[in-house]
Amino acid sequence: MLWGRRTGGLRLAMTLLTAIPLNGTPSGGSAPTRRAAGAAMAWAPAVGLLLGGLAAAVLEVAGRYGHTGPLLAAVLAVAALAAGSRALHLDGLADLADGLGSRQPADRALAIMKRSDIGPFGVVTLVLTLLVQVAALAQAVSLGRGAAAVIFAAVAGRLSLTWACRRGVPAARGSGLGALVAGTVPPAAPVALTVAALAAAYPFGLMVVAGVAAGLAASLALTVLAVRRLGGITGDVLGALAEVATAVCLVVCAIRP
């Protein structure tokens, strides 16, 4: 039974966070419970490891065997990350930028975020974030830590979701993904997963460790801002957290010590 719950949480995490067509609701297609959602958010860093590994493979194949150079290889790797998550995190980033950029009260900002179109704040934020990710990854490649950088950036991005779904962080709405996952993760889980991620990053250098830490710190700051401005988290907020943590981690990994 315990093994079934664990694998069910992993399937749901894969369904929510990747483009892999798995059945995340094994109980006959019914909606997932908050307990299952909490398990899925605890598995989020493992999903990040999978996506980061895919992006690192694209990076290495393009650069080493395709002789594309670090810039084009970085573009392809970032594109692989986006494709692996169905670009949902990027969409959430754009929506959150529009909502916060509007400077409207919480209810109106949330309504702006639910619109299907993307406003100027969203477009600018999306373009600049992707440019930062690509440029930072290309620089990390030139420093010899490109594969490690993109792997741990993807892990940090998904670990930010685990932190945002810990108990004590409310949902901004009464329905939707945010309401399903908010407050479902015990506080000890993100702490333990962060320690494991930092320990795993250590053999690849202090800048990779610092990148993971900085990415998580940035995501925690954004979570505080979202709770203050919107009243809690939403699915869009979670997507934005993943992209911001990924970008910040890559930037730190691009710094020459």
N, C-alpha and C positions, 0 to 999 in steps of 0.2 A: 504494500500500500504506500509506504514512504517513497519507494523508488518510483511508483507510478505518479505521485504528486510532483516529484522532482522532474521527471521527464516531461510531464504535462506542462510545468512551468517553462521548461526550455522550449517546447514546441510553441507555446503561446508567445514567448519572447521572439522566436524566429518569425512567427506570423506578424507580430506587431512592428518589428524593427528591420525586417529584411524583405527582399523581393522573392525569397524562396517559398514556393507554394506548399506549405505544410498546413495540416489541419490543427489549428491551435485550440479547438474546442472539442476534445475527444468524446464528450458525453452527448453525442448525437446532434451536434450543431447548436446547442444552447449557448446563450451568452456566457462569457467567463465570469466567475465569481471574483470578488475582491481578494480572496485568499489566493486564487490562481494568478490574479494580476500582480499581487505582491511577489509571488514566486518568480513570475516572468521578469519583473524589474530587478530582482536579485540576480537573475541570469544575464541581465543586459551586458555586463562587461565581457562575458564569454562570447556573446554575439559580436561585440566590438572586436574581440580577438580574431574571430572568423573573418569579418569584413576587412580588418586591418591586414590580415594575412593575404587575402585576395588582392588588396591594393598593393601590398609589398611585392607580390608575385608579378603583377603587371609592371610595376616600377623596375624590377630587376630584369625582366624579359625585354622590356622596351629599351632600357639603357644598355644592358650588357650584350644582348643578342640583336636587337634592332638598331643599335647605334644611333638612337634618336637624340642623344644629348640629355642633360638633366632637366631642362625646361619642359620639353615635350613629354618626357617620361613622367614628370610630376603632374602635368595636365592629365595624362591618361590615368594615373593612379588616383587622382582626386575624382576624375570622372567615374572610375570603378567604384569608389566609395559611395558616390551619389547614386549610381545605378543599383548598387547592392541594397540600398535603403529605399529605393523607389523615389528618391529625391524628397521624401516626406519631411525630413529634418530641415532641408533648405526652404521648403514651403513654409514650415513653421517659423523659421527665422524671419522670412519676409513678412509674414502676418504679424508677428510680435513687433517688428520694427514699425509697421504701419500703426498698430494699436498704441504703442508707447509714444511714437512720434506725433500722434494726433493731439496729445495733451488734453484729452477729453476725460471726463469721469469714468470710473471703472465700467459701468454698464455700457456706455457708448463706445469705449475703447474695445470692449469684448465684441460688440456688434460689428465694429470695423474689422476685427480680426476674423470674423466668420464669413466675410464677403469672399466671393470667388476670385475677384480681381486683386491685383497687386498695385499699391500706390507708389508714389515717388520714394518715400522712406524705405519701403520694402525693396524696391529695385536697387537703390544705391547701396543699401546694406548687403544685399545678396551679392552684387557684383564685387564690392570691396572685400567681402569675406572670402569669396572664391579666389580673388587675386592674391590675398594674403596667404591663403593655404597653399596655392600653387607656388608662389615665389619662395615661401619659407621652406617648402619641401624640396624645391630645386636647390636651395642653398644647403640644406641638410645633406642632400645627395653629394654635393661637392665637398662636404666635410667628412664624408664616409659613413654617415649615420642615417641615410635616407630610409632604408627598410625598417630599422628600429623606430625611427621617428613616426612613420605613418602607422605602424602597428600600434604603438603606445598612444598615439593621438586618437586613434579609433577606440581604443580601450578607455581612455580618459573621457572621451565624448559620451560613451554609453554608461560609464560609471557615474557620470554627472546625473543621469536619470535615476540611478539607485539612490543617490543622495537627495534628489528633489522629491522622491516618493517616500521618504522616511516619515515616521510618525511625528506629528506636530506641524507639518506643512499642509495647509488646507487646499482644497480645490476652489477655483474661481467660479465655477458653475456647478449646478446640481446634476448635470448630465454630461456625457461625453467621456473621452479618454481620461481627462484630468480627474473627473469625479470617480472613475473606476480605480485609478492607481494611487491617488493621493492618500498619504498616511498609511500605506499598506506594508511598508518595509520596516522591520525592527531597527532601531538606531545602531545596534551592534553590527548589522550586516554591512553597511557601507564603510564603517570603520575597518572591519576585518578585510574587506575586499580592497580598500585603499592601501592598507599595509602590504597585502600580497602583491598588488600592482607595483608599488614602489620597490619592493624587494626584487621583483622580476625585472624591473627596469635597471637596477643597479649595475649588473654586469655590462650593460651597454653604455655606461658613462654617466657622470653626474648631471650633464645637461639633459639627458633623457629623463632622469629622475625629477629634475627641476621642472621639466616640461609637463610631466604628469601632474605635479603638485600645483603648478601655475594654472594649468587648464581647469583643474577642479576648483581652485580658489576663484577663478573668474566665473565659473558656473554658479558657485554658491552666492557670489555677489549679485549675479543676475537673478537668481531665485529670490533673494531678499527684495530686489527691486520689483519683481513681478508680484510678489505677495503684497508689497506696499501699494503698488499702483492699481493692481487688478483684483486683489483680494485672495489670490492663490494661484495655483498652476493650472494650465490647460494642456491639451495635446500640442498646441502651437508653442507654448513655453518650453515643453520638453524637447521639441525639435530644435528650438533656438539654443537651448543649453548644450545639446550635443554638438552643434556646429561651432559655437563659441569656444567650448572646451577644446575641440579638435584644433581650431585655428591657433589658439593661444599656446597649446602644447607644441605645435609645429614651429611657431615663432621662436620659442625658447630653444628648441632643438636646433634652430638655424644659427644660434649665436656661437661665435667662436670663443672658447674659454680663454 
